[in-house]
Amino acid sequence: MCYNVTQKPTPFLFSVPEEVEDEDSDVAAERKLIRMNERRTLRMNYKLLLIDVSKFYGDFQAVDQLCVGVKRGECFGLLGVNGAGKTSTFKMLTGDEKISGGEAYVNGLSLKTSMQEVHQFSGYCPQFDALIDELTGRETLTMFCLLRGIPSSKVPYIVNQLADKLIFTKHIDKSVKDYSGGNKRKLSTAVALVGDPPVVYLDEPTTGMDVVAKRHLWNVICQVRDSGKCIVLTSHR
């Protein structure tokens, strides 16, 4: 089953040299658009902008000259099999890995020179849940709310709202170690949405979920997109 969560479907294939004749036309058009326009204009028009971004691990190239522009209210999908470079791209976008080549901007800020400021404008759900087993779901969300600088008086409402939106309220006071894989993904997605960031990265967000839970999460993602957020998600399916 395939869910259309984008307003402007734009597939992207990793590591495709420019000279390959059968390159996807949308991929080629996106690269041409990014390369032909003035950088200052691009930074104003796109919430997330990648210009020829590449990543090397030694002699191995994981990401090859990625050109992408994602505007406010758009959801962009990075599609590919395992090992295609999706998670490496996210690691660069979140500052976990340095960009080997090219430039990237969030809200007009360079990831190379302003990563600390960039973190204020982005939320991230990693491929593997980065959660503390000993904390409850409520404690986890409370911690991230406070780290985001949300006033303590507003934290309980926000925590309950996120748990309700992602349908894990009945598990909110359980320890994370007792969560199922699907509920951990819901909690990780909720963490990414804390603070209402304008750019949200979701790396394989539906892993471990049943069909009904997946359908609900896609609906939530659509709601977040429609509120004006820029969403980038990955899937190997």
N, C-alpha and C positions, 0 to 999 in steps of 0.2 A: 504494500500500500504506500502511495506517495502523497505527501502533504505539500501543498503549495503555500509557503509562508512568506514568499517574497512578492513585492509589488513590481519589481523589475528583475526577472530571472536572468542571472548573468553567470554562467558556468565558468570555472577557471581550471585549467589543467597545469600542473606543476612540471617544471623542467622540460619545457618544449622549446627548442631552439627556434629562432626567428625564421631560419631558412626552411623549416619543415612545411611543405606545401599544403598538407591536409590539416593544418592547425585549425581549431574551431574558430569560426568567423567572429563570434562574440568576443573571444579572448583577444584576437588580433585587433579588433575594433577598440576594445578597452585600452589596450596598450598604446595604440596610435593616438587615442584621445588624450591620454595622460601625457604622452611625450610631446605632443604638438602644442599644448596650451602652456601659457605662462605660469610658472610655479606659484606666484603670489595669488593669481586668480584661482588656481586649483585649491590652494589652502583656504581660501574664503568660501568656496563652494562645497567642499567636502568635510564632513566631520572626521572621517578617516581617509587618509591618503597615503598610498604606497607607490613609490617611484623606483622601479628597477631594483627592488629589494632582493638581496641574495643572502644565502647562509652556507658557509663552508664549515665542515668538521674535518680539519686536516686537508686532505686532498679530495674528500668527498663533498660534492655539492648537493645539499638537501633542498634548497630553494633557489630557483633560477630566474632572476630578473622579474619579480612579481610586480605587476602594475595594476592597482585597484583604487577606485574612488567610491566611497559609500557616503551617501547624503543622509541628512536628518530624515527619519521616518522610513528608512529602507532596511531590509534584512538581506544580508549577503551570505551565500553558502559556499564554503570551500569543500569541494567534493573530491574524493579520491580514495584509493585503497590504502591500507595500512602501509606506512613508510613513504607516502607520497609527499610529505613535507608540511602537512597541515599543522601538527602540533609544534613543529619547529617555527612555523610562522607565528603562532600564538606566543611562543616563548620569547620571540623578538619583540612582539607588540607589548608584552607585559614587563619587559626588562629582565627576564630570567636569562636571556642570551643576548649577546651583542649582535648588532646587524653587521654582517661582513661587507656588504656593499649596497649602495643605493640610499634612499632617504625615506623616512616615514614620519607622518604628522597626525596628531590627534588634536582636534579643536584648534588647529593652526600651530600647535607646539611641536617642536622637533623631538623625536624620541631619543636622538643622540645627545642633545644638550639640555633637555628639560624633562627628563623622565620622572622626577619627583613631582612636578606639577601635573604631568600627564596622568599619574596615578589617581589624582583627584577627580578626573573626568571619565574613569573607566572602571567597569566591574568585570570580574573574571570567574568563570566556572571551569576549572581545569579538567582534563580527561580523567585523572585519578583523584578522588575526593581528598582534599587537604583539610581534614577535620580532626579535632581532638576527641578521641574516644571517650575520655572521662567526663567531658562536658555534656550537658543536655542540649537539645535543639534550641531551647529558649536561651540558655547561657551562651551558646555559640552566636546566635543572632544578636544578642545584647552586646557581646564583646565587639562584634564588627560594627554595630551602630555607634558605639562609643569611640571606636577607632576612626570612624568617619566624621566624628565631631558633632553627631546629632545630640541635641539637648536631652539629658536624662529623663526629663518629664515627658518627652515624646516617644521614648524608646519602647515602652510596653505596647503602645498602640501600633507602632510600626511592626514589631515582632509578631503580634497577633494577626495583623493584616497580611503579612507575607505568608505565614503558616496557613491562613485560611485560603489565600489565593492559590497556593500550590498544594492544598489538600493534605496537610500532614499535622493538623491541629491536635488530633488525638495522640500523636506521638511526641508533641513538643516538649514534654517534661521527662521523656525517657533519655537515658544515656545514648550517645551516638553509637557506641559499640553494639547496642541492641537494635539498631536500625537495619532494615533490609537494604539491599543494594539500591533498589528504586527510591526508597525514602532518603537515602544519603544523597542521591542525585538531586532530589527535590530541595533538600537543605542547601546543597552547594549552589544550586540555581538561585535560591533565596538570598544567599550571601552575596552573589554577584549583583543582585538588584538593590541591596542596601544602599541608601543614600541617593537613590534615583539618578545614577550616573548617565550621562548622555550617550556613552559608548559602552556596549556590553558584549563580551566575548563568551561564547558557550561552546566548549569543546566536547563533542559527543554527549549532549545533555540528556538523551533518553536511554543511555546504556542501563540495562538492568530493570527497565520498567515494563509493565505489561501493556497490552494494546490500549486499554482504556486510559491508563496513566499517561501514555505517550500522546494520545489524542488531546488530553486536557492540557499537557505542557505546550503542545503546538498552539493551542488556543491562547494560552497565557502569553506566549512569545508574540503572537499576532497583536494582542492587546498592548503589550509593551512597545512594539513597533509603531502601532497607531497613535501612541501617546507622543510620538516624535523622537523616539530613541533610534540610534544607529546600532544595529545588531549584526554581529558576525558569528556564524556558527559553522561547525564542521560535522561531517558525516562520512563514513566509509561506505554507506549504502547507496 
